[in-house]
Amino acid sequence: MSVNVMIPTPLRPYADSHDRVSVDGTTVSEVLSGLVTKHPALKRHLYGDDGKLRTYVNIYVNDEDIRYLEKEKTGVKAGDVVSIVPSIAGGTAETTTENVDLSREEMLRYSRHLIMPEVGLEGQKKLKAASILLIGAGGLGSPLGLYLAAVGVGTIGIVDFDKVDITNLHRQLLHGTSDVGRSKLESARERLHEVNPNVRVETYETRLTSENALEILAPYDVVIDGTDNFPTRYLVNDACVLQGKPNVYGSIFRFDGQVTVFDARKGPCYRCLYAAPPPPGLVPSCAEGGVLGVLPGIIGTLQALEAIKLIIGHGEVLIGRLILFDAFTMKFRELKLRKDPHCPICSANPTIHELIDYEQFCGILPHPTNGTNEFEISVEELKSRLDRGEDLFILDVRQPHEYQINNLNGLLIPLDQLAGRVRELDSSREIVVHCKMGARSARAVDFLRQAGFKKVRNLVGGIDAWAEKIDPAMNRY
């Protein structure tokens, strides 16, 4: 009996680039066993060393989470679809319209809303009275800010501490070429006021932390998560649960996007979906893996739509439903989400009652104060040693299309091929491993050390740091 297993974008390099694989089996366990037999490189991404499914990987049969069926013993039949949903990086807000009026200019500006019975004058007043906090002014924050300002949300808060980089411009439409080097918040405030001068824009130029999150979130009706890292995702989730706020979630990677609304008062939270984060570096960021420029526009617009429905109190909100979007095949799929009765923060008997250290929770260790540890090498040290003619072997674990952009004339062995090609390496030589920014090469160093290589080090910051600090003429991406 054959069923289709849907392979998400982050795992396709380990399944010969297939987006779906046909596998025989009568249970989920048999199907997954057949899948990793066909594609052995998938095994370490689906199962831990204990042989159990990893906690940051969820398996669905059609639209049902197997955790609430019979887990891996869940039966499957011909025609069923098994989905692998890894970590990628609600409810109606109580908004009062008392003493809220629309000016003559606003009546005209929002006239296409006012003639819709689902919005009308009362709905538009709710939007004006509402306050929405955006976590991030980047790829997702751009369409979110533009559309929420355009529809007349009264107060938009934005948390970001980054500056506009030229690599942002293909997807972050809040910012233009002339904004490169500026604070993203300055650029965003200026752009949103141009879109709608009636909107108040509050900015927080700081990193969101356990120390400031509750204070920053407190004044807002709805929080929208546009972050790109796991510590902040868990922080935003926990702060929203503790304060009883809806969290409109979106994530993007290459061609894939996810959207849902978490509201622990009425449904599951982020921890119910992903009880634990993936190990550091296992899931690449958009900076490492890339993202199609239009994808944040699609996902961010869907998040804005959900926020608007939350404010006006009409429409079916995505509480308990996860939308998966595959831009490559132009397909939307919907999966059911359920509240975890044992969730450590939103269950009837929570064990988390305050914000925690999320870097530690996600396994991210503080970097040594001297810049590198014994298994790392800085670009400055590498340049100095190469100039002295020292015998260093450069291993590049990026993909071939990245190697074509720039390289250090090293041996190219993509990370997903390293296990099968490790015999091409000489363990007696000192090996410096690099990728674009250091995450993939760190995983390669860990693998090689476990394979018995003693003299192997990771290039801190990757080839991007080399281009920035050593060879400014080198192409960057």
N, C-alpha and C positions, 0 to 999 in steps of 0.2 A: 504494500500500500504506500503510495507516494504522496508526500505533502511538500508544499513550498515553504522554505525558510527565507524570510526577508532579512537581508544583510544591510545594516546601516552603513552610511559612508565611512565612519571612522574605522570600521572593521573590514571594509572591502579589500584593502591591500593584503590582508591575510587570507582572502578567499579568491585569489586570482582575479580580483576586480569585479567579481560577480555581485549584482544587486539582489539576486535570489538564487537559491540552490535547491534542487529537487532531491529529497532524501526519503528513503523508505523507513517505516516505523509505525508502531501502533500506540506508542506513548511518547511523551515529550522527551523522556530519558533516552529512548531508542533513537529518536530523531536527532537529538543533539550529539549522541554518540556517533551516529552515521555522518553528521556534519563535520566533526573534528577528525574523523577517519579520512574523509575526502580532503579536508583542509587542516592539517595538523597544526599550522601556525595559529589557528584560532583558539586552540585549547587554553593557552596561558591567559588569554583575554577573557575567556568565559569561566574558567575554573581556577580556584586557588590551589595551593600546594596540598591542601587537605582533601582535594577531589570534589569539593562542594562548589556550587555556582557562586560566583562573586556577588557580594551584596549590592554593588552598583550596576549590576546587569539584571534587568527584568525580562521575563519571558511571557509572551502573550500567545494564546491560541485564539485565533480570530480577534475578538475585542475584549477577551477576558484574561485577567492576570492570573497565572497559574498558582500564585501564592494563596489565592482564595478558592482554588479548585482542589486538585489533589497533588499540587506541586509537580515534581517531575514524573509522577505516576499518572498525570492527567492523560486521558486517552485522546487519540487523534484519529481522524478518518480521512479518506480520500477527498481532496478538495479543500481541506482545512489549510489555514495560513498560520504559520508560526512566526512571530515577530520577535526580534532581539532589540530591546530598547535600553541602550546604555546611557549613562550620564553624559551629556555634551558639555568639555567649561565646558475672597469674593463675597460675593454677597453684596446686596445693595447697600451702598454707603448712606448713612443717615445724614442727609444734607437738608438743612432748613432753608426755605426761600423767603422767610420773613424779612421784611425790609430790603428785599432785593428787587430792583427795578431795572428795566432796560431803557437806555436812551433812544432817541429817535434814530440816531445813526446805527445803534446796535440792532434795533428792530429791522432796519433795512439790510444790514450785514448778514443777519441770521435768518432772513426771510424764508429761505428754502427749508430751514428747520421748522419754522413756526407754522408752516402749512402742512406739516406732517403730524397726524394725530398722535403718533407714538412719542413725539417730542413736544411740539406745541410750545406755548408760552411758558407753561409750568416747567417743562423739561429744560428749556433754555435757561430759565432762572436757576434751576438746579445746577446746571453746568457753570453758570457764573458764580454761584455760591460755593462751588466745590474747590477742593485743593488736592492736587495730585503730585506725588514726589517721584521723580525719575532718578534711578540709581544708574548714572552713566550718561554722558553726552556724546556717545560714539555712534556705532553702527545702528543699534536699536534705538538709542536715545534721539537720533536725528528725526526719523519719521514720527516718533512719538511726540516730540516737542512741537514739530511743525503742525501736525494735525490737531493736537490737543489745543494749541494756541488758536488755530484757525476756527475751531468749532466753539471757542469762547469759554474754555475752562478758566475760572477766575484767577486761581493762583497755581502756578507751576513751579515746584521746587526742583532743583537739579544738584546732584552730588557728583563732583568730578574734580580731579586734581591734576589732570594731564594737559599737555599743550598740543596744539594741532600739528600733526606731522604730515608730510606730503603723501605718505602711504595710506593715510586715512581717507583721502579725497575721493577715491573711487566708490565709496559707499556711505560716507558720513556727510550728508547733504546739508547739514547745519552750517558747515564750514566751507570756505572757498580758498582759492589759491593765495589770495592776499592775506589770509588768516594764518598761514603757516608760521609757526613759532609763537603765536598768541595763545593765551589761556583759552581752553575750550569753553569755559564758562563765559568769558567776555564775548567770544564769538557767538555763542548760543543766545545770550541775553540780547545782543544787538539784532540778531536775525529774527528772533521771536517777536520782539517789539515792532520790527518792520512788518511781520505777518499780521500782527494784531496788537495795536498799542493799548487796547483795553485790558490786556492780560498783565497781571503782576508776576514777575519772574524773580524768585528767591534763589540765590546761589550759595552753595557750600563748597568752597575750594579746599577740600580736605579728603583724606582717605576715610571711608566709613569703617569704624572700629567698634569693638565691644564697649568702649568707653563713651562714644558719642552717639551711637546708633539710636538708642531710645529717645534721646533728646531731639535729634533731627527728625525722626519719624513722627513724633508726638502730634504736631499740628495738622497732619495730613489725613484725608479721608481714604485715599487709595495709594498704594505703593506699587510701582512698576519696576521690575527687576530687569535691567539691561546690562548686567555685569558679564564679565568674561573669565571669572575664576571661581573655583569651588568654595574657598573660605568665605567670600562675600555672599555667595548664594545661600549658604547655611546661616550666615549671620542675618541676612535680610529675612529669611524664613522665620528664624527664631524670634526676631524682634517683632515681626508681624503677628506671630502667634501670641506672644506675651501681651501685645497691645490690642489684640482683637481686630486687626486690620486685614483687608483683602490684599493679596500679593499676586499681581498679574505677571506671570512668568513667561519668558521667551528665551530661546537659545538657538544658535546658528552654528553651522560648520560646513564649509564647502558648499554642497547643494542641499543640505538637510536643515530643517527647522522644526522646533517644537513650541507649542503654545498651550497654556492652560491657565486656570485661575485657582490659586490655593486660598482657601478660607477655612481655618480650623473650626470656626463656629458652625459651618454647614457641610464640611467635607474634609478631604485629606489635606495635608500640608506637604511640603517638599520632602521632608524626612519620611513620610509614608511611602513616597515613590522611590526615593533613594536613601535608604537607611544609613549608608556609609559612603564616603567619597572614594573615588579610585585612587590608587597610589600616585604620588606626585610624578608628573611627567608622562603618565601612561596615556592620557587623553590629550592630544595636541591642541594648542590654542589656535585661534584664527591666524595669529602671526606666524605660527609654525606650519599649519596645514592649509591655510588659505580660506577664503570665503568669496562666493560669487557676489559681485557688487550689488546686484538688485535684491539679493535674498534678505538683507536686513530691512529693506523697504517693505517687503511682503510680510515678514513676521512682525516687525514693529507696528505696521498698520493694523494687523490683527490684534495686537495687544492694545492699541489705542481704541479699537472698536469695543473690546471687552470692557475697558475702563469707562467708556461712554455709557454702555449698557448698565454698568454698576451704578453710575451716578443718576441716570434718569429713571432707573427702576423698571425698565421694559426690556423684553427679549430674554432668550435663554442664555445664561452665562455659562462659561466652560468650567464650572465647579464639578469635579468628579469626572471630567472628560479631558483627555490629552489628544491634541491634534498633532499629527506627524505630517510634515510636508516634504516631498521629494521634488525639488525643482528640476532635476535631471529628467525625470519621467513625467513631470507635471501631474503628480497624484497627491491627493489628500487622503489621510486615513484617520479614523477616530478610535481611540482605545478608552476603555473604562478605567477609572481610578477609584480605589476604595480607601477608606480611612483605616489605618493600621491600629487595631485595638491595643497594641503594645508600643505604639510610638512614644519615644522618650519625652516628647514635648507637648503633643496635642491629644494624648489619650486621657482616659478618665483618671489614670494614676501616673502622671508624668514624673520623670526623674530629673528633668532639667527645669529649673525654676528661674534661672537668670542667664544672661549671655556668658559664653565661655571663651576660651582661647581657640579661635577657629583655625589659625595657622597650625597649631599643635594638633587639633582634631583632624585636620587634613594631611597630617604627616609632613608638613613643611618645616624643616629645621632652620634655625637661624644660621645665616652665612657667617663663616669665620671672620673675625674683625680684621685679620691681616689680608683679606681678599681671596685667598685660595686655601684649600686643604691639600693633603698629600696626594689626592687623586685628581687634582685640578692643576691647570697651568693657565696663566694669563696670556693675553696676546702679546704684551710687552716682553714677557720672558721667552715666549716662543720665537719672536722676531730676533731677540738678542742671541739666542742659542743657534738659530739658523744662520745668522750672520757670522757666527764663529765657526761654522762648518760642522757642527755636531751632527751625529748620525741619528736623526729623528725620522720615524716613519709616520706619514700623515694618512689617516684613515677618515674618509668622508662618508657619513651614513645617511646623507640626504637622498632624494630621488633624482633620476637622470635629468629631468627637466629643470631641476634646481641647479644641478652641476653645470648646465649650459649657460646659466646666467652669470655665475662667478665660481671660482674654485681656487684652491691652493696647490693644484697639481698633485693632489693625493690620490690614493686608490679609492675608487667609488664602490662601496658595497652598501646598498640601501639597508636600513635597519631591519626590515622585514625579511631580508635574505641572509642576514649575518649568521644565524645559527647553521644554515646549510653551507656556508662558504668560509667558516672559521678556519679551516685548514689552509686557506690561502695566506694566512698571517703567520709571521715568525715570532714566536713568544720570546725569543732571546733578544729581540730588538725593543727599544723604547718606542711606544706607540702613542701618538697624540690623536685623539678622536675628536671630530667636530661635526656639527650640523649647522643649521642656520643660527640658532640662538642659544643652544646648549642643552635643551631638554632631551631630545632624542639621543644625543651623544652621551649624556649621563646614563641613560638606560643601557646603551651599548657598552659603556665602561663597566657597569655592574655585571652585565652578562659575561664579558671577557674575564673579569676577575674571578667569577664563579667557575669559568672554564679553565682556570689555572694561569692566566696571564698576570704576571706580577708587575711589569713595567708598562702600565697603561694609564693615561691621564686624559681628562676631559678639558677641552678648550673653553674657558669661561666666556660666555657671551657669543660663542660660535663665530662663524665667518662674518656675521654682521658687525661684531665688535672689531674684528680685524679691519673691515672696510672703513669703519668709523674712526678708529684710532691709529691704524698703521698705514693703510693704503686708501686715502680718500678718493683716489681716481677709480677705484674698483666699483663696479655696478652693485647697487643694493636693491633689495626687494622686500 
